[in-house]
Amino acid sequence: MIDHESKEIQVNTIRYKLLVIEFTGIVNYETLKGTPAQLSSIFYEMEGILVLDIRKVINLNSEFVRAFTGILHVISERFARYFIITEDQKIYNWIMNYNQLRDVKPVMNFNEIGKSLELDSLI
């Protein structure tokens, strides 16, 4: 299942708008059917820094990775940089090591997003 919301995060004096898309339950090819169209609709209606939250996905395994990679390719066409929130170390490492996801920042929570945005503002 996919849910989305808009959040704001303040880093120093700058307020950032986040577009948070949360994936829950079992995520595989079957459950992601129609997701690219749904995401396109969300992206058209809302704006902000994209955050994909997969902390509530039940099946963080190879089936999930194969299905989720397809979604990431669709997302990468629209967003040069985005965040993925995961608490699973294997998924975190996969994101860090997958050569087509170089501009994706895996984080453990929203505080880490704030820290990353703060570092960006210093550059």
C-alpha positions in Angstrom: 0.0 0.0 0.0 1.1 3.5 -0.7 0.2 6.7 1.2 1.6 10.2 0.8 1.7 13.4 2.8 3.4 16.8 2.8 5.6 17.7 5.7 7.8 20.6 6.6 11.2 20.4 8.2 13.1 23.4 9.5 16.9 23.4 9.3 18.4 26.5 10.9 16.3 29.3 9.3 15.3 27.5 6.2 12.0 25.6 5.9 12.0 22.6 3.5 8.8 21.1 2.1 9.0 17.3 2.0 6.8 15.0 -0.2 6.7 11.8 1.9 5.5 8.6 0.2 5.2 5.7 2.6 5.2 2.1 1.5 3.6 -0.4 3.9 2.8 -4.1 4.0 4.1 -6.5 1.3 5.8 -4.8 -1.6 6.3 -6.9 -4.8 5.5 -6.7 -8.5 1.8 -7.6 -7.9 1.2 -4.9 -5.2 3.1 -2.3 -7.2 0.9 -2.6 -10.3 -0.4 0.8 -11.3 2.1 2.5 -8.9 3.9 4.5 -11.6 0.7 6.2 -12.7 -0.3 6.8 -9.1 3.2 8.4 -8.4 2.9 10.6 -11.5 -0.4 11.9 -10.2 1.1 12.6 -6.8 4.1 14.3 -8.3 1.8 16.5 -10.4 -0.4 17.5 -7.5 2.3 18.0 -4.8 5.9 19.3 -4.6 8.8 19.1 -2.3 11.9 17.1 -1.6 11.0 13.5 -2.2 11.2 11.1 0.7 10.3 7.4 0.3 9.6 5.8 3.6 9.9 2.0 3.6 10.1 1.3 7.3 6.7 -0.4 7.4 7.4 -2.8 4.5 7.1 -6.4 5.8 9.1 -8.2 3.1 12.5 -6.5 2.9 14.0 -9.3 0.8 15.0 -9.9 -2.9 11.4 -9.9 -4.0 11.0 -6.4 -2.6 14.3 -5.2 -4.0 13.4 -6.3 -7.6 10.0 -4.7 -7.5 11.2 -1.5 -5.7 14.1 -1.1 -8.2 11.6 -0.7 -11.0 9.8 2.1 -9.1 13.1 3.8 -8.4 13.9 3.9 -12.1 10.5 5.7 -12.7 11.3 8.1 -9.8 14.8 8.8 -11.0 13.5 10.1 -14.3 11.8 12.9 -12.4 14.0 13.5 -9.3 17.7 13.9 -9.4 18.0 13.5 -5.7 15.7 12.0 -3.0 15.8 10.2 0.3 14.8 6.7 1.3 14.1 6.0 5.0 14.9 2.5 6.1 15.9 0.9 9.4 17.0 -2.3 7.7 20.8 -2.4 7.4 20.8 -4.8 4.4 18.5 -2.4 2.4 20.6 0.6 3.5 23.7 -1.2 2.1 21.9 -2.2 -1.1 21.0 1.4 -1.8 24.5 2.7 -1.0 26.1 0.0 -3.3 23.6 0.0 -6.2 25.4 1.9 -8.9 22.3 3.4 -10.5 21.2 5.0 -7.2 24.2 7.2 -6.6 22.2 10.4 -5.9 19.8 8.6 -3.4 20.5 9.2 0.2 19.4 6.3 2.6 18.6 7.6 6.1 17.3 6.0 9.2 14.8 8.8 10.2 13.7 12.4 9.6 16.5 13.8 11.8 19.1 12.4 9.4 17.3 14.2 6.6 17.6 17.4 8.5 21.3 16.9 9.0 21.8 16.1 5.4 19.9 19.3 4.3 22.0 21.3 6.8 25.2 20.0 5.2 23.8 20.9 1.8 23.1 24.4 2.8 26.8 24.9 3.9 28.1 23.9 0.5 
